Amino acid sequence: MRRTALIVAAALAVAFPAAAVETLTVRMNQSAPVRLSAPARDVVIGNPAIADVNVLDGRSLVVLGKSYGVTNLLVMDQAGRLILNRQIVVSGPEPGISFYRGGELRSYACGERCERISGDETQASAAPESAATP
C-alpha cells in the first residue's frame, strides 16, 4: 500500500509540476504596490531584514525594499488559503555615480543627464556642478 502511494505521489509531481512563483523586484529604499485577488487575513514576509510589507487595506499592500537580497511574501485569506506567494528581489538603487573630492562625498543620479543628489553628507556649493568635471 505504501509503495502504491509513493508511485501515485511521484506521478502527480511529474504531471503537475510546482507552479512558478512570480517575482517582484523592488529597489532598495523604494516601495512597490501589490494588489490582491481576495481580502487578506495574514501577511508574512520571509526575511524582514530584506523587505517589509505594509497593509493598506484588505486588498492592497506595499512592499518596501530594505536591504539587498531575496525573500518571499505569503498572503492568506480568511479561510487560511494561500492567495499570494511571491518572491521578492531587492536590488540596488538607481544607477548613479558617487566619488570623493577634497574630502567631500558627491553623489549623482544619472538618467539622460547626471544631477547632484541632495542630502549628501556635505553641503552642495552654490554654483551648479557637472558630473563630467569632478
QUIUR-V187791 format. One record per pair of residues at least 24 apart in sequence whose ideal C-beta (glycine too) atoms are under 8 Angstrom apart, sorted by the first residue. I is the first residue (numbers start at 1). J is the second residue. D is the distance in Angstrom with one decimal. If there is no record, write none. Layout:
i = <I & I>
j = <J & J>
d = <D & D>
This chain:
i = <21 & 21 & 21 & 21 & 22 & 22 & 23 & 23 & 23 & 23 & 24 & 24 & 24 & 24 & 24 & 24 & 25 & 25 & 25 & 26 & 26 & 26 & 26 & 26 & 26 & 26 & 26 & 27 & 27 & 27 & 27 & 27 & 27 & 28 & 28 & 28 & 28 & 28 & 28 & 28 & 28 & 29 & 29 & 29 & 29 & 30 & 30 & 30 & 31 & 31 & 31 & 31 & 32 & 32 & 32 & 33 & 33 & 33 & 33 & 34 & 34 & 34 & 34 & 34 & 34 & 34 & 35 & 35 & 36 & 36 & 36 & 36 & 36 & 37 & 37 & 38 & 38 & 39 & 39 & 40 & 40 & 40 & 40 & 40 & 41 & 41 & 41 & 41 & 42 & 42 & 42 & 42 & 43 & 43 & 43 & 44 & 44 & 44 & 45 & 45 & 45 & 45 & 46 & 46 & 46 & 46 & 46 & 47 & 50 & 50 & 51 & 51 & 63 & 65 & 65 & 66 & 68 & 97 & 99 & 101 & 106>
j = <72 & 85 & 86 & 87 & 86 & 87 & 86 & 87 & 88 & 89 & 63 & 73 & 86 & 87 & 88 & 89 & 89 & 90 & 91 & 51 & 63 & 64 & 65 & 88 & 89 & 90 & 91 & 65 & 90 & 91 & 92 & 93 & 94 & 65 & 66 & 67 & 68 & 90 & 91 & 92 & 93 & 64 & 65 & 66 & 93 & 64 & 65 & 93 & 62 & 63 & 64 & 65 & 62 & 63 & 65 & 60 & 61 & 62 & 63 & 60 & 61 & 62 & 63 & 73 & 84 & 86 & 59 & 60 & 60 & 61 & 75 & 83 & 84 & 83 & 84 & 77 & 83 & 77 & 78 & 75 & 76 & 77 & 83 & 84 & 76 & 77 & 78 & 80 & 74 & 75 & 76 & 80 & 73 & 74 & 75 & 73 & 74 & 75 & 71 & 72 & 73 & 88 & 71 & 72 & 73 & 74 & 88 & 71 & 88 & 90 & 88 & 90 & 88 & 90 & 91 & 90 & 92 & 131 & 134 & 134 & 134>
d = <7.5 & 5.5 & 6.6 & 5.1 & 5.3 & 7.1 & 7.1 & 4.6 & 7.8 & 5.8 & 6.4 & 7.5 & 5.3 & 7.2 & 5.5 & 7.2 & 4.7 & 7.9 & 5.9 & 6.6 & 5.6 & 7.2 & 3.8 & 6.4 & 7.3 & 5.5 & 7.5 & 5.7 & 7.4 & 5.6 & 7.0 & 5.8 & 6.8 & 4.7 & 7.1 & 6.7 & 6.4 & 5.6 & 6.9 & 6.1 & 5.6 & 7.9 & 6.5 & 7.7 & 6.6 & 7.5 & 5.7 & 7.8 & 5.0 & 6.4 & 4.7 & 7.4 & 7.1 & 5.1 & 7.9 & 6.8 & 7.3 & 5.7 & 8.0 & 7.4 & 4.3 & 7.2 & 6.0 & 7.4 & 7.3 & 7.3 & 6.4 & 6.2 & 7.1 & 6.9 & 6.2 & 6.2 & 6.1 & 5.9 & 7.8 & 4.8 & 5.1 & 6.6 & 6.7 & 4.9 & 7.0 & 6.7 & 7.0 & 8.0 & 5.7 & 6.0 & 5.0 & 7.4 & 7.8 & 7.1 & 4.3 & 7.7 & 7.4 & 7.6 & 5.2 & 7.3 & 4.6 & 7.7 & 6.3 & 7.6 & 5.7 & 7.4 & 4.0 & 4.2 & 7.3 & 7.7 & 7.8 & 4.1 & 7.1 & 5.5 & 4.8 & 5.7 & 6.1 & 3.9 & 7.5 & 6.9 & 6.7 & 5.9 & 5.9 & 5.3 & 6.9>
